[in-house]
Amino acid sequence: MKIAIASDHAGFEYKERIRELLESLGHEVRDFGTSSADPVDYPVFIRPAAEAVARGECSRGVVLGGSGNGEAIAANKVSGIRCALCWSLDTARWGREHNDANVLALGQRTIPVELALEIVGIFVETPFAGGRHARRIAQIEG
């Protein structure tokens, strides 16, 4: 799977760890930056990653910041993106199963790195359940 990844300075450390994990699992990762922990404005990096998912260049995306809130908001401004801010294995699983989320937002300052890596694994592996959830996704997109 081809996965877009992006962060601001507050999510940079986790972004690097997640990129390594995804590559070790055989995924192709397209890194939209940032490239250090120096302060930056997150929309500059998050929007291009979300746009790559929306255009179908990447199947999924992972965006990171301090809380993940701003990153989720920025990603969700892109038409066709359903970005889920996740903080547990259940929220990641439900984001995929129920909401067909195609971008995952994480907050480096809110959860331990080990949990973040597990969440990414769940997000990448979990399929959309369809059924009644597909009707709801259609209503959101309509």
Secondary structure, DSSP 4 states (H G I P E B T S, - for coil): -EEEEEE-GGGHHHHHHHHHHHHHTT-EEEE----SSS---THHHHHHHHHHHHTTSSSEEEEEESSSHHHHHHHHTSTT--EEE--SHHHHHHHHHTT---EEEEETTTS-HHHHHHHHHHHHHPPP--THHHHHHHHHH-
